[in-house]
């Protein structure tokens, strides 16, 4: 997923328009449009966008996974039944084995 796609999804998840996000970081709507269409990505402004969207610049730039997604997964793992947890564990082991090949 590109930086622009991440910005768009996170913005939409908050129910914000491009203009609303732009106002939060002190820019115009066209700036957000450029980011979302994968044009300009000034790193110094990615920091401001990440703060506004409650994520990290590293996630937006594709350097790391979203830490909130990890917490989301951890929360739901705790809610699984023992049987569901065992099935998930088998699935994870298969994924890890595939990556080791």
N, C-alpha and C positions, 0 to 999 in steps of 0.2 A: 504494500500500500504506500502511495506517495505521501509526501508532506502535505500537499494540497488536499488530498483525500482525507487525511486524518483531521486537518483543520476543519474541513466541511462537516464531517461526521460529528466531531465534538461540538462544533457550533450548533448544528441542528439538534443534537441531543439536549442542549441547553434551551432550545426553542428560540434562538437568536437569529436575526437576519444578518446579512453581511454588514449592513450599515450599523447595527447594534454592536457587533464585535469591533468594527472599525472605530466607533466612538470610544469604546473602552480602552483602546490603545492609542488614541489620539491621531488616527489616520482617516482617510477617506474610504468610501465603499469600494472604489476601484482598486485600492491597494489589496483588500481582502480577496477580491475577484482574481487579481493577478496571482496571489499566493495559491488560491484554490485551483487555479488552472495551471499550476506548476510552472509559473514563469519566474518572477523575481522572488528570491528568498533571502533577504538581508538577514544574516545571522543575529545581529543585534536586535532586530525586531521580532525574530522568532521567540526570543526570551519573553518579550511583552505579550505575545500571542499565547504562549504556553501558560503564563501566569493567569491571563484572563480566562483560559479554558481549563484551569486547574489540572494541568499536566506538566510534563518536563520538556525542555527544549530537546533533550536527547531522544525522547520518544517521538516528537514531531519530525525530527531529522532522520529517524530510522536507526539510531545508534543503540537503542535499548527498547525493551518491551515496556508497555505502560504499567507502572507499578500498581495502579488501581486495578488493573485486570488480574494481577497476581492476588491481590487482597480479595477480589471478587471470587476467584476460584477457591481460595482458602476457605472463605466463608461457606461456600456451598459444599465443599468436601466435608466439612463438619456436620452438615445437615443430612448426609447420605446414610442410608441403612447399611448394616454390615455387608449385606449381599451386594448392594450397589457399589460400595467402596471396593470390594474384592474385584468386581467386574472392571471398575475404573483402573485399579492397580494392574490388572492383566493387560488392559489397553495401553497404559503408559509404558509398561515393560516392552510391549511390541514396538511402540514408537521409538523408544530408546535403542532397541536392537536394530531397527531400520537405520537410525542415524549412525550407528557404530560400523555399518557395512561400508 
